[in-house]
């Protein structure tokens, strides 16, 4: 009868670490060895079931052997023809039982400890089995056709749409997105972001000349009369300012007069200058066709043209642009803008009733409702998912299959054998039992046919 190693898990681990590495086996990562050598309570229960089935199969072998002996003794003592039939059936049963015992045992170890070729298949061919398993998975599960067929059968687009259309699920996704956004903004350092944004703005501004674009925009504004409202506002504010500051204006004119002029003349000149200035601004405000307005229109038109075609004007604008961007105030403005934007986004992400989260939730619900009923959108989503999955599978197929082969190669041969035997050994013992029964029936049939033909 075959003995089953019943060492406890702790003993097995000690033996494994004490045993030198077997020749031909690659070094096993510690995690792989532990994964295959540590027997769980469920594994121990399976192993006990294997032992019981081994005893049953071996007991049946001993039973047919005893029947064979008794039948032979009865035949030699002059029993009837039945003894021959029983002996033939028992003899064939023993042959079938021994053959299946050899076949089952050869999977896990050398029968009777004899190094018979093509035995102990699992421990000696473990690495080859891992390679074959990896190739099988790669060819039959990681092919483009299989991946597309399986994903298409799942109908991810319609299922995802129905899932997102549920308000509870939309709330959950919105909360997760908000948490991810808060986490990302918290991890980012303000100084790094400010440096990146500032560099990006400066580089973008340096790489592109702005004068032609400004010229085209100004030209269109003047052609459409969009600047007239600005002129109206400036003129109206200038008139109000002149009315409020008449004393200061006349005083400034008088103060600028030569010292040899009489005081009353300076006052008259100041009053006259102020009245003419106020009259000019008032007329310009009230008369859309005022000559000054026309002069301003012509100036803006000429300036727009110079911005697009005059080399000197364009160069001057570029120098001004560089000076503005290099000023510390502008960089501080960029930094303060990012800080304000980050604070606004974080606050909106934390507030469940913020406009940001409400809009995201509404968008998710709308998208889910469309995905649930629109075949075109479903096909588009399915195509994206299938394309991504096929890309991953075809690009990293070798890495995925090597994970299988390397993991199997990292397992210890002895403990792998015990683990596999614990899981499938009970079913394999039924092969021995079936071999005994089928062998007995076959032997009985052969003996019966032989007796009928050559009796």
Secondary structure, DSSP 8 states (H G I E B T S, - for coil): --------HHHHHHHHHHS---TT-----HHHHHHHH---HHHHHHHHHHHHHHHHHHHHHHHHHHHHHHHHHHHHTT--THHHHHHHHHHHHHHHHHHHHHHHHHHHS-GGG---TT-SHHHHSHHHHHHHHHHHHHHHTSSHHHHHHHHHHHTHHHHHHHHHTSHHHHHHHHHHHHHHHHHHHHHS-HHHHHHHHHHHHHHHHHHS--HHHHHHHHHHHHHHTTTHHHHHHHHHHHHHHHHHTHHHHHHHHHHTS-TTS-HHHHHHHHHHHHHHHHHHHHHHHH-TT-HHHHHHHHHHHHHHHHHHH-HHHHHHHHHHHHHHHHSHHHHHHHHHHHHHHHHHHHHHHH-TTSHHHHHHHHHHHHHHHHHHH-HHHHHHHHHHHHHHHHHHHHHSHHHHHHHHHHHHHHS-HHHHHHHHHHHHHHHHHHHHHHHHHHHHHHHHHHHHHHHHHH-
